[in-house]
Amino acid sequence: MIIAYEYSTPTNEQMTRLGWPAGHIQQSISDVSVVAYDGEEPVGFGYVTATDGTGASSCCIQVHPDYAARQIDANIRKLLLVRSMKMKQPQAVCEVS
């Protein structure tokens, strides 16, 4: 199927299906977040948030292992960067080494 991307925050149930502990997202209130869906099922999630007043940021991207080869992480990273720029919050978005 075609993967759809949405600027939103997944529910605790969706986070659990992605392998994250319930309540994690409440602890990581995000400035920008993206969810990837295969139909109605979430298959990936990413967020970036400012951590302090110095412009530093934290980022996390999680993709279901069955979808790892579909470059969902790269697409989420690009969308996070675009949204951060539109919000005039240019942050280092999930730097890839």
N, C-alpha and C positions, 0 to 999 in steps of 0.2 A: 504494500500500500504506500501511498504518498504520505510523508511525514508533514504534519501541520505544526506551526509554531505560533505561540500566543504569549503576549506579555501578560502574565498572571502569576498567581501563587497557588500551588497545588494544595489540596486538602490534606489533612493528616492521613487519611486512608490512602490517598494516592502516593504520598511520601513513603508509607510503609510498603506499598507494592514496588516502589523503586529501591527498597532496601535501606531507607533511612529511618531512624527511630521516630516514633510518633512524638510530636511536640517540638521537633528540631527546628521547624520553620518559625515557630513563635520565638525561639531563642535567637534566630538570625533574621530579624526584621530587615528586609532588603530595600535598598533604594531602587534597584532594577532587578526584575526576575523574568525568566522565560521558561515556558514549559513546552516540550515537544510531545505531540500526540500521534499515535497510530490509530486512527479511528477515534474511539472514545477513551482509549487506554493511554495513560501517560507513559512515555518511554524514556524521557530525559528531562532534566531540570537544571537550571543554573541561576546563580544570583551574584551580584556584586554590590557591596555596600561600603560606604566610608567608615573607617574604624576610629578616626580621630580628627582633630582640626588641622593636621599637617598635610592633608591631601592623600594620605595613605589609604589603601582600600584592601578589602579581602574579597576573595572570589571562590566559588565552588561550583563545579559542574559534575553532575552524576547522570550517567546513561546506563540503561538496562544492558547487561552483558550480551543479550541476544541481538542488540542493535549497534554494538560497538563498531562494526565495520562500515557503517553507513554515514560516517562523518557528521553525526548529529552534534557531537561536542564542538566541532569547528563552526557549525552553523549557529549554535547557541552563543558561542564566543563572539561571533560577528554581530549578532543581534544585540547582545549586551553592550558592545562597544557603540553601536549606532544609537541606542537609546540613551546611553550615558552622555554622548555628545549632544543629542537633542535637548537633554535636560541641563546642558551647560555644566556638567559634572565630569569632565574628562578624567577618567580614572584608568590606571593600569588594569586592564581587564584580562585576567587569567593568562598571564604571560606564559608562553610555551617555550621551554628551553630545549 
